[in-house]
Amino acid sequence: MWNDWPFCVRAQWRITSFSVRNRYPAGLLGVRLEERDGECRIRTVLSGGAAAKAGLKKSAVIIDIDGHPVRKIADTRLALWDKGPGEMVGVSIRGSPAAKTEHFEVILASTQTK
């Protein structure tokens, strides 16, 4: 068991350093989020951002991103972790509790718009 330990550490270090080195620049969705009532909601859609271009609206609840369930802001970060600018992601949202789920294709941006 202990004979495998140094290899695991070296392998993990190589994967981590490779991931960090290739992580930037990250693709951006172009929204500001908030957690409310156990859901992740769009607080603001930044004008000219990727979400605005795709048609996402303020106050919508994000259900999932590329099949990754979203309940917290951290879930969006995990879903977008390996995505870069120009990549397309699927975003499912619900506008109100009674509304049906809508699916949008969003092309991630390279810089955050204000």
N, C-alpha and C positions, 0 to 999 in steps of 0.2 A: 504494500500500500504506500509506504513512504517513498519507495523508489520512483513512483509516478509523480510525486508532488512537485519536484523542480520543473519537470516537463510541463505540467499543468499551469504553473505560474508563468513560465516563459511563453507558452502558447497564448495564455490570456493576455499577457502584456503585449505581444505582437498584434493580436486582434484589436485590442483597445487602442494602441498607438496608430494602427492602420486606420481604424474607424475615425479617430479624432483628426488625423491628418487629412482625410478625404471628406470630412463633414462640412467644410465650408466652401462656398457659401450655401446656406440653407434656403430652401424654397419657402416662401411666405404666403399665407392664406389671405392676409389683408383684413383681418377682423380683430376687434377687442372682445374678449369673452368675460363672462361672469358665471359663477356657480350659484344657482338659486333653486330651492325645492328639490335638491338631489339631481339636478340636470345642468348641463352646460349650455348656456344661452349666448347668442350673439348680442353683445351690448352695443357695439358700434361696427358698422361696415365702412371701411376707409374708402373714400372716393378715389376712383382710379385704380383701386387694388384688385387683386385676383378675384376675390369674392364678389365685389361689385360688378365686375365684368361678367361673372357667371350668373348673376341674378339673385344671390342670397340676400335676405332681408334682416333688418334689425329685429330683435326679440325672438327670432326662431330658435328652436332647440336643436342642437346637433345630436343626431342619433348615432351615426357612425361615419368614419372616414376610411375609405378603402376596405370596408368589412370589419374594421376594428371598432368595437363598441365604445361610445364616448359618454361618460357620466361626469367627468371632472376635466378641468383645464389640462391637467397633467396627461390625460388620455389623448388629447389632441397632439401634444408634443411627442408622445410615443408613436402615434400613428404617422406623423410627418418626419420622424427622426431621420430616415434614410432617403428622404425626397429632396430633390434639388430644384432650382429655378427651371421653369419650362416643362416640368413633369406634370402630367395630368393625374388628378386624384378624384375619386368619387366621394361626394359628400351627401349624406342623407339627412334631411332636416324635417321638422314638424313645426308649422307656423303657429298652431294653437292646440290645446288638448284634444279638441274634437276633429282637427284637421287630419287628413291622411298624410303619410310620409311622402316627401318629394325627394327626387334624386337629381343632383347637379354634378356636372363634370367641371372641375376647376383646374385651370392651368396656373401653377404656382408662380409667384413673382420673385424677382431677385432683390428688390428693395422695398422697404415698408413705405407706403404713401401716407401722408398726414391728412 
